[in-house]
Amino acid sequence: MSSTLLSRRDLAFLLHDWLDVTRLAERPRYAEHSRETFDDVLDLAARVAAEHFAPHNRAADSTEPTFDGRRVHTIPQVKAALDVFAQTGLLAASLDESIGGMQLPHVVSAACFAWFQAANVGTAAYPFLTLGNANLLLTHGSAEQIDTWVRPMVEGRFFGTMCLSEPQAGSSLADITTRAEPQDDGTYRLVGTKMWISGGDHELAENIVHLVLARIPGGPPGVKGISLFIVPKVLLDAGGALGPRNDVVLVGLNHKMGYRGTTNTLLNFGEGVHRPYGRGGAVGYLVGQPHQGLAQMFHMMNEARIGVGAGATALGYTGYLKSLAYARQRPQGRPIADKDPTAPQVPIVAHPDVRRMLLAQKSYVEGALALVLYCGQLLDEEKTAPAEADRGRAHLLLDMLTPIAKSWPSQWCLAANDLAIQVHGGYGYTRDYDVEQHWRDNRLNPIHEGTHGIQALDLLGRKATMQGGAGLALLLETIRATVARAWKTEGEAAELAGQLGAAVDRIAVVTRRLWGTGDPELALANASVYLEAVGHVVIAWMWLEQLLAVEALGSAEGAEGDFLAGKRQAARYFFRYELPRTGPQFDLLESLDRTTLDSQESWF
């Protein structure tokens, strides 16, 4: 029976027929793996997601966590599912064997995690935040910090968070005020407030390991004076056992439109409610060197940004599959050419406009999934490619694609969820069907881990200009290599390659035009339009890549033939209906339009 969470066949196509991930097993890090182990772990993820995460997705949404002033209450199914997840070892799927990991390729790990994000994004958020926390400490923490905090997280006993934002600062981290006072014993005492902290308090694990940005008195102003600290909810004794409560207090829970199963919190550090070792102040442990906190946190934030894109993709994908199943089962109306009112009604999938909506969803979610997995493979290349030049190239290309991988799925897979509701008609707007919850859950993704506008500023203001434009040049060069391969086929792929090549040329021209003014404010005034246009070109590239993989497989019969035909049709749809959107966007950008820049506050 096919799943309505994700398509196992599509994952196999992307991982094996397109990306050929099995070749990674030839590298020393992945030498213990093979296609069989990759497929086994994907099947495990699909089974656990379907059996333990999906069944309580609705319940976790309708019975969101509550706070009675002393402790947070969640429905019991959440902890039960997380305990099963911990037993699978999937939390450490891509981590080193020495820390308890499986040493799976990141691209395979990302495919595994997508099952859980599709099944229940609220419950899945707890281990995924923990993984990001653990990865940061593995990169920047000391050996002692890794043993003390990472190992229990890998085992599923401790969960982790990241604490960046503050009520008065929002995304402007230069304005945070949480301070960390150095102590004689080498620890710090933190005092301040953090807002929008996902997973910030609960009783789903023995402990919560907060990674907190704060300022050491006397440090530089702005982002250069930010340091990073480990601040656990519960302190440990010398033997690693749980000790006294740290001075970290839950002020209250934020009540969100979606993602309701994940606690989202306002936390006070150093309020004095708890007095560890006889006095107030939250005990914290410095990670790395002072004043390097933002650079360290970006390690987790960049991972989280791609994770947000993956979550948006998974929510869009399951919404698509559920609307497809509904369209096949729901009888309504008759074909336009059939004038007999007594004829049987047909399933709504027979109506062209419904097929249009399904094709749009398919083109968005399968294109986004390809991008997320491609980024996962770039991470594997960055870490394990034999040649240093190839590792550097992968790092630069991944850096360039990160804001797109975060924001494009967050915008367009949300649009897919909107279409899934429309396919269901009036029923889609009720709570009787899952698609309304998927839309609400997905609506968060254009906001958290940096809003759409922040990603746009990052892409145009930083990534397109870094290293003298080397990142953008590499991206365009890589897309043009696909265009060149497609030209050689002399078939449909060659026709689409011409459209993509022209769009790539527009990116180069428009970027030069924007920065040629010497006016950064004007260049960045329409950065969001730039992000959307370049993002569409990148997804068109993903579809041309998939079309080339389909053509390499040749013809097939039955279900396999239908699968390949569906890929071809989705590629056609994206190039005919979606890629042309970029023409007017590039025209607007190239004109250096000042409409938004010149608008005055008093005019609104």
Helices and strands as residue ranges (DSSP letters): H 8-12, I 13-18, G 21-26, G 28-30, H 35-48, I 49-53, G 54-56, H 57-62, E 66-67, E 72-73, H 76-88, G 90-92, G 97-99, H 106-119, H 121-140, H 143-145, I 146-150, H 151-154, E 158-163, G 173-175, E 179-182, E 188-198, E 207-215, G 222-225, E 226-232, E 234-236, E 242-245, E 248-253, E 264-269, G 276-278, E 282-286, H 293-329, G 348-350, H 352-384, H 388-424, G 425-429, H 435-442, H 452-457, I 458-463, H 466-487, H 492-515, H 520-524, H 527-553, H 558-573, I 574-578, G 579-581, H 582-590, H 595-598, G 601-603
